[in-house]
Amino acid sequence: MMPAKQPPPRPPKPLAEFKSAHMSAGIGDIPLRELAQNEPLIIQPETSIRDALFTLNRDDIQAGVVAQQIDAPLGIVTLRELIEAITLKRADLSEPVIAYMTAAPISLPVDAPAHRARVALTRSRLSHLVLLESNGRLYNLLSHSDLPGFREGGAEGLINTVQHAGNVDSMANAAKAIRQRGQELFVNGMGVEALCQWMSGLNDLLCMRVIELIANEFDLPPVSWCWMVFGSEGRLEQTFAADQDNGLIFQPDNEEDTPQIRNALVPFAKAVNKALDRCGFTLCRGDIMAGNPKLCLSVSEWRDRFQHWLSTPDPKSLLNATIFFDFRPLYGQDELVDDLHNWLLPRPAEHPRFLRAMATEALTCAPALGWFGRFSYDGGHRYPHTIDLKKRGARPFIDAARIWALKHGVWSTNTAERLRAATSDMKRSPADTAATIEAFDLIQRIRMQRQLAGGDYDAINRVNPSDLSSSQRLMLKEAFKQGKLLQLRLRQEFEQ
């Protein structure tokens, strides 16, 4: 009996030329298909432990997928598990490997961002997960060693604190420690993109633990549900001043049960929102939270909501697009959100009027650079001589990246990753994309520096250029010029 077989070779990776750039940045949120290097080893369920060990050792790999067919993975078997089976459980070498595999392993879509794999592996304490194509076919195995992790920078101790927290008060202390350590890393020069990924990973683990603790206090309906995040949290771009943007999606057995299920989930969601607020994730001023019944929706309701926004691009729909189209799953049955994502992915390109309206709206918020290369201030009498770096600095980059991601069917929600992934379709050079991302990172860095100085909600993202050094002012102007170039490209592409 052949103990293992290899799937047919895959075509070259379409974004392989960007991998070195991601790795040099330290922690780029690249699609998972870009990280798995080798073809997966397929081990038949009836293969003996002896033959499986021989194959793993021969190929010098740590794990294989147990499956009869490549489109139906049953589990994962690792070299370590087989050795433990023999030495600790006294397993017979002739026993079938299926008896000692990890059944129903964690799986993720192959186009999901690396961030999700880092969080999933850390939370489950497993060494491998399965990557699946959209049709459920096995793509590969992914291990810790394939991932640029976020365990550096003192994260290990923080992860342990989060995982062992038993109440919301201890979670609040953990959240404070995460922010404090993030500030230390920022002051010591950690890159903005890397820092946002680092903090997002820890914040995700913390929020997942909070949801888990609150869920234990409620008698939730027996349906599949998932906690979703939007906005900056959905983009993995939360800074030191973070509020909540979240919602719930659920799958009723019968659509007529939807109102009843919603009524049961909303009190739970409100309790989670309140607990997250205690942990420093402030309540959303616009009530973009799962505790709002309008954002606790069934799968079909979310589809109808997105379809309405695409078909009716009025000002309210465009405003919602800037928040809700940056969604990703956080806790629960991720496949509900992944299926919604797959359903939505091709649709914006089918609604060019919506994309044109989004571009027109994006162009109303220009970078803060006026005539003759001078700063353009927007603080009025209350905040004289200041610029809102969130609205007139970062937003032009975020909006442009979102529009191109929607047009070209890019899975990622992260601004830098959207720009990288759309580079080929937009016929931009990698160097131009790198310059754009560098400009965006600079604006985010100055914005974070301002946040650390403190202030009220409306002032926290404002900067007075006079408070910057001459070199910082010069670099900020150059960053704004990059934003203007992006908007020029939007104008050329959508206002014809």
ABEGO torsion letter per residue (X at the ends): XBABBBBBBBBBBAAAAAAAAAAAAGABBBBAAAABABBBBBBBAABBAAAAAAAAAAAGBABBBBBABAABBABBBBAAAAAAAAAAAGBBAABBAAAABBBGBBBBBAABBAAAAAAAAAAAGBABBBBBBAAGBBABBBBAAABBBAABGGAAAAAAAAAABABAAAAAAAAAAAAAAAAAAAAAGBBAAAAAAAAAAAAAAAAAAAAAAAAAABBBBBBBBBBBBBEAAAAGABBABBBBBBBBBBBBABAAAAAAAAAAAAAAAAAAAAAAAAAGBBBBAAGBBAABAAABBBAAAAAAAAAAAAABBBAAAAAAAAAAAABBBABEBAAAAAAAAAAAAAAAAABAAAAAAAAAAAAABBBBBBBGGBBBBAAEAABBGBBBAAAAAAAAAAAAAAAAAAAAGBABABAAAAAAAAAAAAGBBAAAAAAAAAAAAAAAAAAAAAAAAEEBAAAAABBBAAABBAAAAAAAAAAAAAAAAAAAAAAAAABX
